[in-house]
Amino acid sequence: MSTKKRAQRNKTITLTASERKRYHAGLFKLDRSVTVKEVVNKVICGDIFAVARYLPAIFADLVFIDPPYNLNKSFHSGSFKKMPPADYSQWLESLLGCLSPLLKPTASVYICADWRCSAAVHNVCSKFFTVRNRITWEREKGRGAKTNWKNASEDIFFCTVSKQYTFNLQEVKLRRKVIAPYTSRSGGPKGWQKFSNGNFRDTHPSNLWTDITVPFWSMPENTVHPTQKPEKLLAKIILASSIPGDLVFEPLAGSGTACVTARKLGREFLGVENAELYCCIIGKRLESAERDKTIQGYRDGVFWERNTLRQQMTSAT
């Protein structure tokens, strides 16, 4: 049977037979208690509920949790079945219960949700952490529904363990084009800058993110994982809520975007993922991140609006 030829512009990360064999041979599995030094910058292949008991207490500076939403969803090595809301809340509570002892008192926690499970996530998070905000990001993908509003957004709850936490405002400003530039009395720019290709203002980050592109087949970060999060989205979170050298923990790693982005941004990381195939894909992504630290939509320390080529500008005029 012939193999379907891949489109020339398709950059989706795949594994050859030899790559899969090599990455599979290097899978890291845990069956004993370990120190941070033993697991830092590694991805553990295993179920987080089993792995968590072996991890050291109070080690994570930032946690990114992307749980299965309360939907029927198939993954490579299994599936998640929709539960009654009360059962889903109980499942989330069990998850956060095994993760909370692993967090530093100064840690921040980001946990994803969609409109169906958002209330459950908020309620359960409130039992363990201080919920500080709900980020809504525009997930512009798909053609939409015929008898309903198109589902084009997801939520991320921003939580902290205590009142003391990291938030780097200057690291996550968004550069937007200025349509009607104000000038000072002397005639100079007022709150904006002149660049070779236009006028731009660096704006404070809000909890509504409309500059994110969901990974698709022509993007080099794209994988076969069905719920992959974009590197740009993780870059915002990591830059805002950690400093270089901090440890970013991704307990439900999936395609490993938090781990990969942490490596690109000079942070330590630890991931846990149950599916062996996805662990192998993460291994390939991490190797690539050593050679190429670019993040689409983020350049020279600046986040740019979605679908703009102006991130190619490197200096002001």
N, C-alpha and C positions, 0 to 999 in steps of 0.2 A: 504494500500500500504506500503510495507516495506521501511524502511529508509536505504539508502546506507551506509554501514559501512565505517568509516573513517580509512585510512591507519594508522598503528601504529606510523610511523615517521612523520605524518602530524601534524605540530604544529601551523597551521593557527589559528589566534585569531577569535573565534566565540562567540556568545552570546546565553546563554540559555534563555528560555522564562522568567524566574524569573529575570535574569540579565537585559534583555532588559526592563522589566517593571520598575525595580529599577532605571536604568540609565535614562530612559525616564521621570520618575517622577522628576528627578533632573535637567532636561534641563534648561539652563539659557537663557532666551530671553530678549531682550532689546527694550523698547519703550519710553525711556526718557534719558536725558543727564546724564552722570555718571562721577565720578572721577576715576583716575587711581586705587586708593585704592579699589574701588568697583568691579573692573573687573580683577585685577591682578591675575594671576594663574587660570583663568577661560577660558572655551570655550563657546562662545556665539552661540546659534543656531539661524541662520538668514542669510539673504542675505547681503553681504558686502556693497552693494550700499545703502541699507536702514540703516544698522547698523552704518556705518561710521559717519553719521551726529550726532549720539549721543555720540561718543567717544571723550575723551578729546584731545585737540590739543597738539602737540609737546610732545609725551610721549614715542615713540618707539626708542630704541637704534639700533635695527637690525630688518630688515624685510625680510622674505623669502616668495616670491610670486611664486606659481606654478599654473599659469593660464591654462585653457583649451587651448591646441594648436589648430590651425585652422583646425580641423578635425571633422568629424562626430563621436561623442563619447557618449556612453550611461553610465550614472551613476545610482545609486540606485533610486533617486527620480526625475530623469529628464535626459536631454541630452543636448549636445552642437552641434549645426549645423554649418557646414562649411560655411564661409562667403566669399564674394569677398575680396581680400586683403585690399582694401581701407576701407571697413566696419570693418574688423578685427582691423585695426590700430585705427580706431575711437573708437572701443570698449575698446581697451587697454588704449587709452588716457583718456577715461572716468574713467577707473579703477584707473590709477595712479593719476588722478586729484582729486579723493576723498580720496586717501591715503596720498598724499604728505603733507597735513597740519598736519598729525598725527606724523610726523617724527621729531626727534631732529636734530639740525644743524650738529651734529657729527655722525648722523646715516649712516649705510651702508645698501644697498638694493641689494638683490640677486633675479633675476627673471629668470625663466626657459623658455626654448624654444626648438623646434626641427628644423631641417634644413628647413622646409617649412615656418615657421613663424619667424625664427631668424632675418631676415632683418627688419621685422616690429617691433619686440621687441627692437632691437638696435635703430632704428629711433625714436620710441616713448620715450624710456628711455632718449635719448639725449635731449629731450625737457624739462625734469624735473630734471635730475641729471647729474653728471659727470660719464660717462662710463669709467671705469678703466681697465677692462679686460673682455675677454670672456673665460670662462672655458668650456672645452669639456670633458665630461666623458663617458667612455666606458660602454654602456648599453648592456652587453653581455647576450642576452636572445633570445630564439626562434631559429628555424632551418634555417631561411633565405629565400630569394626569389629565384624563378627559372629563372626569366628574368631580374633581376636587382641586384645591389650590396645590400648586407644585411644592413639594417638600424640598426647600432649598437652603435650609439652615440647620445647624447643630449647636449645642450648648457645651460650654466648658465651665465648670464651677471652680473658682479660685478660692482656696482655703489655706489657713495657716494653723500650725499647732499652737502658737501662742501669739502674744502681742508683738514679739520681737521677730522680725523676718526681713528678708532682702527684697527690695524693689528698686530697680535701677531705671528711673524714668528716662534719663537721657539716652539710654541704649536702645529704646524701642519707639522712638518718634518715627512718624510716617511722613515721607516727603511727598507733598501734593502740589499739583500745578496751580498757580495763582491766576484766576480768571480776571479779576478786577484789582490789580495791585494798588494799595494805598501808598502814598508817599509822605514823608515828613515835610516840615516847613521848608527845609533846605532842598527839597526835591529828591532826596535819596530814598531807598527802599525802607518801608516800615513793616518790620516783622517778616520779611521775605528776602530772598537772595536772587541775584541775576546769574544765570548760567548761560553757557554758549547756546543751548537749545531751548531756552525759555526761562520763565520766572517761577520759583518754587518756594514753598513754605514748609518748614518742619513742624508738624502738628503733634500735640500731645496725644498719646494713645487712648482710645476709648474702649468700651466693652462691646462695641459693634465692629467686627472685622469684615470689610468688604474687599480686601486686597489679596485674598487667598485663592490659589488655584489648586483644585484637587488633582493629584497626579493622574496623568493619562498616558496613553501609549507612546507619544512622541517625546516625553520627558525622561531624561536619563535616570531619575530617581524612581520611576514607576516599577512596581513589582506585580506579581500575580495575587497578592493578598487582597481580599475583597473589601476591607475597611481601612486601607492604608491612609495614614494622616500625612499631610505635606510637611516637608522640611522647613518651609518658611513659617508655618504655624508653630512648630516646635522651637524654631529660632527665637520667635517673640517670647515664648514662655521661658526658655533657658536664659536668654539675655536679661529679661526682667527680674527673674527670681533666683539667680545664682551668680557667682563670680568665678573667674578662672580657677580651676583646681577643686571646685566643689564636686560632689558626687551626685549624679542624676540617676535615679532609680526608675526603671520601667518594668513593673512586675507582670504585665500582660503584654509582652513586647510585640507580638504580631510580626510585622516586617521590620521592626527595630528602628523606627524613625527617630525616637528620642535618643537612643544610643548613638546612632550615626551622627545626628546633629550635635550632640554633646561632644563627640570626638572632633568634629569640624570646628567647634567653638572653644576648644581648649579646656573642656571639663572632663572629669572622670565619669565613668558610667558603670552600671550593672543592669543587665536585662535578664528576664526569666521568660521563657517561651516553651510551651508544651509540644508544639509540632516540630518534628525534626527537619522537615523541608524548610520551614520558615527560619529555623536556626541557621541552616546552611546559607540561605539567602542573606540573612543578617551578616554572616561571616564575609560574604563577598562584598556587601555594601561597606562594611568596616574597612576592608582592604582598600577599596576604591577611595574612601574618605581620607586615607593617608596620603594619596596622590593628588586628590582634587577636593579642595575645601570650599568650593563655590556652593552657594545656596541660591536657587532661582528666586528672584525678587528681592534679594538682599545683597547689596554691593557697597564696598568702601564704608561700612559701618552705618548704612542707611537702608531703611525699608522703603520700597517704592510701590506706587499704586499698581494694581493688577493689570496685566497685559500692556505694560508700557516698556518702551525700549530706552527710556531715559536713564535707566540704571547704568547704561553704558558710559554716561558722562562721569569723568573722574576729577574734574577740577572746575572751580568757578572762574568766570571771566573777570 
